[in-house]
Amino acid sequence: MTISLPPKFERFVQAKVSAGEFSSPAQVVEAALSRMMLEPLSDRLEVDELPKLRESIDQMNRGEVRDWREFSAELRAKYLGE
């Protein structure tokens, strides 16, 4: 896919790459689109929940997750005696 940006956005993207914040213009665009995808979610969250969400995402990225089926079975066994 090829896109054209207005000059002000081109300068912004290039400044981000030049500053070393991103290694390519594609990464800048990807980060912007990722934020846009999260906007509907962040609109529904309370402000104090955002750090908890960030920590959860970081934990997932580090592989610190549990299988839902196992966790669900543990809860059923503990609280429902199944």
C-alpha positions in Angstrom: 0.0 0.0 0.0 1.2 3.4 -0.8 -0.1 6.5 0.8 0.5 10.3 0.4 0.5 12.6 3.3 0.0 16.4 3.4 3.4 18.2 4.0 2.7 18.9 7.7 2.2 15.2 8.4 5.2 14.2 6.3 7.3 16.6 8.3 5.9 15.2 11.6 6.6 11.6 10.5 10.1 12.5 9.4 10.8 14.3 12.6 9.8 11.2 14.6 12.1 9.0 12.6 15.0 11.6 12.7 14.6 11.9 16.5 15.1 8.1 16.7 11.7 7.5 18.2 10.8 5.2 15.3 13.1 3.4 12.8 10.9 4.0 9.8 7.9 6.1 8.6 5.9 2.9 8.4 6.4 2.4 12.2 5.1 5.9 12.9 1.9 5.3 10.9 1.5 1.9 12.5 1.7 3.4 16.0 -0.8 6.1 15.0 -3.2 3.5 13.6 -2.8 1.4 16.7 -3.8 4.3 18.9 -6.8 5.0 16.7 -7.9 1.4 17.1 -7.7 1.7 20.9 -9.7 5.0 21.1 -13.1 3.4 21.3 -11.8 1.2 24.2 -10.2 4.1 26.0 -13.4 6.2 25.7 -15.2 3.5 27.7 -12.6 3.1 30.4 -12.2 5.2 33.5 -9.0 7.2 33.7 -7.7 5.2 36.6 -8.2 1.9 34.7 -5.8 2.9 31.9 -2.6 2.1 33.9 -4.1 -1.3 34.8 -4.8 -2.0 31.1 -1.2 -1.0 30.2 0.2 -3.4 32.9 -2.0 -6.2 31.6 -0.8 -5.6 28.0 2.8 -5.6 29.3 2.2 -8.9 31.1 0.8 -10.4 28.0 3.8 -9.2 26.0 6.1 -10.8 28.5 4.2 -14.1 28.3 2.8 -13.9 31.8 -0.6 -15.2 31.0 -2.7 -18.2 32.0 -4.8 -20.4 29.8 -8.4 -19.3 30.2 -9.7 -22.9 30.2 -7.4 -23.9 33.0 -8.3 -20.8 35.0 -12.0 -21.3 34.4 -11.8 -24.9 35.5 -10.0 -23.8 38.8 -12.7 -21.3 39.5 -15.5 -23.8 38.9 -13.8 -26.4 41.1 -13.2 -23.8 43.9 -16.6 -22.1 43.9 -18.9 -24.7 42.4 -17.3 -27.9 43.5 -17.1 -29.2 39.9 
